[in-house]
Amino acid sequence: VANGSWEFAMQFDTHTHPITDDLMKTASLIADGKTYAPAGWKGDPPGGHHRRGVLTFTGIASGAATIELRVTRAGESKPRSFHWQLK
């Protein structure tokens, strides 16, 4: 959490297909059951085999007990999901 925002450093690496995901459309943050869309992506643009940057979310209550970062990817049957228990 920085300046009232939740920031996630992200890195993607592959050696098969270019990474074309638009994280502003395919990522979401769930805090205590409420879903939030990203506020910004600062990093590498879509394409290539290596991408990294920071995905930012704003407006999330600071007292959240659980958060989950989800990234939905084309061609995958379910989203990639990362969970944190904060309390």
SEKEVEX-678916 format. One line per field, with one value per residue: y negated, x, z negated of N, C-alpha, C in turn; residue number from 1; residue in one letter. Coordinates in Angstrom, 3 decimals. Each point is the difference from the previous one (the first is absolute). Layout:
N
npy: c(Y; ...)
npx: c(X; ...)
npz: c(Z; ...)
capy: c(Y; ...)
capx: c(X; ...)
capz: c(Z; ...)
cpy: c(Y; ...)
cpx: c(X; ...)
cpz: c(Z; ...)
seq: c(NUM; ...)
type: c(a; ...)
This chain:
87
npy: c(1.178; -0.891; -1.068; 0.898; 0.478; 1.032; 0.306; 0.641; 0.325; -0.017; 1.275; -0.035; 1.279; 0.104; 1.191; -0.144; -0.789; -1.048; -0.781; 0.214; 0.518; -0.512; -0.177; -1.117; 0.988; 0.638; -1.042; 0.538; -0.801; 1.055; -0.958; 0.970; 0.641; -1.189; -0.083; -0.238; -0.945; 0.284; -0.807; 0.874; -0.041; 0.145; 0.214; 1.168; -0.392; 0.360; 1.288; 0.782; 0.496; -1.253; -0.088; -1.239; -0.203; -1.082; 0.845; -1.079; 0.115; -0.735; -0.701; 0.792; 0.436; -0.791; 0.271; 0.242; 1.075; 0.060; 0.301; -0.129; 0.246; -0.342; 0.887; -0.435; 1.155; -0.512; 0.933; -0.622; 1.166; -0.482; -1.053; -0.657; 0.557; -1.141; 0.692; -0.989; 0.560; -1.153; 0.636)
npx: c(0.857; -0.238; 0.027; -0.550; 1.012; -0.530; 1.275; -0.055; 1.234; -0.026; 0.273; 0.051; 0.217; 0.294; 0.025; -1.337; -0.872; -0.135; 0.347; -1.251; -0.026; -1.223; 0.936; -0.196; -0.079; 1.131; 0.419; -0.142; -0.437; -0.055; -0.625; 0.048; 0.142; 0.561; -0.429; 1.292; -0.181; 1.015; 0.793; 0.998; 0.723; 1.103; 0.269; 0.507; -0.072; -1.212; 0.344; 0.704; 1.124; 0.248; -0.757; 0.150; -0.569; -0.725; -0.861; -0.776; -0.473; -1.100; -0.289; 0.987; -0.954; 0.653; -1.199; 0.229; -0.757; -0.580; 0.993; -0.480; 1.113; -0.865; 0.533; -0.918; 0.376; 0.049; -0.908; -0.140; -0.252; 0.954; -0.367; 1.121; 0.198; 0.183; 0.094; -0.476; 0.329; -0.641; -1.044)
npz: c(0.000; 0.954; -0.774; -0.812; 0.687; 0.613; -0.128; 1.170; -0.354; 1.328; 0.263; 1.328; 0.115; 1.289; 0.549; -0.089; -0.644; 0.781; -0.999; 0.386; -1.216; -0.045; -0.920; 0.666; 0.881; -0.244; -0.715; -1.193; -0.956; -0.796; -0.662; -0.903; 1.173; -0.058; 1.279; 0.265; 0.911; 0.794; -0.675; 0.113; 1.113; -0.705; 1.288; 0.346; 1.273; 0.456; 0.059; 0.762; -0.460; -0.324; -1.087; -0.416; -1.176; -0.284; -0.553; 0.165; -1.232; 0.105; -1.090; -0.378; -0.798; -0.847; -0.483; 1.280; -0.247; 1.207; 0.811; 1.225; 0.631; 0.988; 0.820; 0.865; 0.495; 1.222; 0.228; -1.169; -0.554; -0.778; -0.730; 0.176; -1.173; -0.652; -1.147; -0.771; -1.147; -0.185; -0.458)
capy: c(-1.178; -1.227; -1.189; 0.359; 0.920; 1.330; 0.161; 1.355; 0.164; 1.193; 0.367; 1.108; 0.529; 1.166; 0.233; 0.602; -0.978; -1.352; -0.310; -1.094; -0.327; -1.375; 0.180; -0.927; 0.676; 1.404; 0.163; -0.574; 0.210; 0.249; -0.294; 0.365; 0.337; -1.068; 0.016; -1.298; -0.016; -0.720; -1.448; -0.315; 0.923; -0.719; 1.027; 0.383; 0.154; 1.363; 0.502; 0.517; 1.191; -0.402; -1.255; -0.272; -1.316; -0.120; -0.121; -0.787; -0.039; -1.057; 0.003; 1.187; -0.282; 0.409; 1.042; 1.281; 1.178; 0.880; -0.518; 0.971; -0.568; 0.946; -0.341; 0.900; 0.074; 0.654; 1.381; 0.740; 0.352; -0.762; -1.084; 0.183; -0.628; -0.136; -0.351; -0.424; -0.170; -1.143; -0.032)
capx: c(-0.857; 0.786; -0.804; -1.405; -0.162; 0.598; 0.876; 0.509; 1.066; -0.324; 0.961; -0.443; 1.054; -0.381; 0.849; -0.849; -0.843; 0.102; -0.899; -0.813; -1.053; -0.253; -0.291; -1.058; -1.267; -0.027; 0.340; -0.908; 0.375; -1.164; 0.321; -1.151; -1.144; -0.346; 0.920; 0.503; 0.744; 1.272; 0.023; 1.102; 1.111; 1.217; 0.964; 0.167; -1.248; -0.227; 0.894; 1.287; 0.030; 0.294; -0.664; -0.096; -0.525; -0.747; -1.439; -0.485; -1.423; -0.304; -1.342; -0.238; 0.052; 1.287; -0.172; -0.372; 0.571; 0.510; 0.022; 0.316; 0.313; -0.368; 0.361; -0.656; 0.802; -0.644; 0.408; 0.143; -1.326; -0.346; 0.965; 1.118; -0.479; 0.980; -0.762; 0.695; -0.765; 0.661; -0.323)
capz: c(0.000; 0.097; 0.292; 0.128; 1.127; -0.097; 1.152; 0.159; 0.994; 0.763; 1.036; 0.837; 0.868; 0.787; 1.171; 1.022; 0.697; -0.538; -1.107; 0.525; -0.959; -0.422; -1.424; -0.403; 0.286; -0.414; -1.424; -0.986; -1.393; -0.853; -1.405; -0.832; 0.830; 0.939; 1.130; 0.467; 1.260; -0.131; 0.254; 0.897; 0.282; 0.348; 0.336; 1.396; 0.756; 0.488; 1.041; -0.447; -0.834; -1.380; -0.365; -1.431; -0.343; -1.256; 0.157; -1.136; -0.323; -0.973; -0.573; -0.805; -1.434; -0.560; -1.006; 0.604; -0.653; 1.043; 1.371; 1.042; 1.300; 1.053; 1.372; 0.937; 1.222; 1.131; 0.216; -1.259; -0.492; -1.203; -0.247; -0.939; -1.225; -1.080; -1.211; -1.205; -1.228; -0.635; -1.439)
cpy: c(-1.240; -1.152; 0.328; 0.937; 1.345; 0.198; 1.405; 0.004; 1.343; 0.241; 1.238; 0.417; 1.230; 0.161; 0.642; -1.049; -1.387; -0.233; -1.244; -0.435; -1.504; 0.070; -0.962; 0.621; 1.388; 0.239; -0.615; 0.314; 0.177; -0.213; 0.233; 0.197; -1.058; -0.071; -1.413; 0.182; -0.746; -1.485; -0.359; 1.126; -0.861; 1.046; 0.261; 0.126; 1.458; 0.356; 0.487; 1.200; -0.298; -1.348; -0.160; -1.415; 0.058; -0.238; -0.653; 0.064; -1.099; 0.182; 1.200; -0.361; 0.552; 1.135; 1.356; 1.156; 0.971; -0.738; 1.132; -0.769; 1.066; -0.550; 1.068; -0.034; 0.764; 1.418; 0.808; 0.203; -0.747; -1.080; 0.465; -0.828; 0.037; -0.570; -0.445; -0.147; -1.084; -0.090; 1.387)
cpx: c(0.902; -0.925; -1.483; -0.299; 0.618; 0.796; 0.592; 1.058; -0.247; 1.068; -0.523; 1.156; -0.535; 0.979; -0.816; -0.755; 0.222; -1.052; -0.799; -1.111; -0.093; -0.446; -1.068; -1.381; -0.084; 0.329; -1.092; 0.528; -1.287; 0.454; -1.255; -1.263; -0.426; 1.077; 0.332; 0.753; 1.313; -0.161; 1.130; 0.999; 1.180; 1.067; 0.038; -1.357; -0.190; 0.962; 1.302; -0.147; 0.305; -0.681; 0.070; -0.496; -0.733; -1.466; -0.546; -1.515; -0.207; -1.414; -0.331; 0.150; 1.284; -0.120; -0.374; 0.699; 0.602; 0.001; 0.387; 0.251; -0.299; 0.436; -0.621; 0.772; -0.758; 0.540; 0.194; -1.380; -0.419; 1.045; 1.162; -0.345; 1.079; -0.722; 0.932; -1.003; 0.705; -0.276; -0.281)
cpz: c(0.000; 0.368; 0.193; 1.149; -0.348; 1.275; 0.013; 1.096; 0.681; 1.054; 0.712; 0.902; 0.719; 1.143; 1.120; 0.817; -0.592; -1.091; 0.392; -0.948; -0.246; -1.454; -0.523; 0.230; -0.612; -1.469; -0.872; -1.396; -0.789; -1.435; -0.818; 0.834; 0.999; 1.087; 0.469; 1.309; -0.221; 0.312; 0.960; 0.141; 0.414; 0.265; 1.489; 0.693; 0.420; 1.129; -0.595; -0.916; -1.467; -0.246; -1.501; -0.207; -1.317; 0.341; -1.257; -0.114; -1.040; -0.540; -0.852; -1.476; -0.593; -1.009; 0.555; -0.716; 1.008; 1.331; 0.937; 1.289; 1.038; 1.353; 0.895; 1.306; 1.071; 0.152; -1.267; -0.621; -1.262; -0.229; -0.863; -1.220; -1.076; -1.212; -1.120; -1.133; -0.794; -1.494; -0.501)
seq: c(1; 2; 3; 4; 5; 6; 7; 8; 9; 10; 11; 12; 13; 14; 15; 16; 17; 18; 19; 20; 21; 22; 23; 24; 25; 26; 27; 28; 29; 30; 31; 32; 33; 34; 35; 36; 37; 38; 39; 40; 41; 42; 43; 44; 45; 46; 47; 48; 49; 50; 51; 52; 53; 54; 55; 56; 57; 58; 59; 60; 61; 62; 63; 64; 65; 66; 67; 68; 69; 70; 71; 72; 73; 74; 75; 76; 77; 78; 79; 80; 81; 82; 83; 84; 85; 86; 87)
type: c(v; a; n; g; s; w; e; f; a; m; q; f; d; t; h; t; h; p; i; t; d; d; l; m; k; t; a; s; l; i; a; d; g; k; t; y; a; p; a; g; w; k; g; d; p; p; g; g; h; h; r; r; g; v; l; t; f; t; g; i; a; s; g; a; a; t; i; e; l; r; v; t; r; a; g; e; s; k; p; r; s; f; h; w; q; l; k)
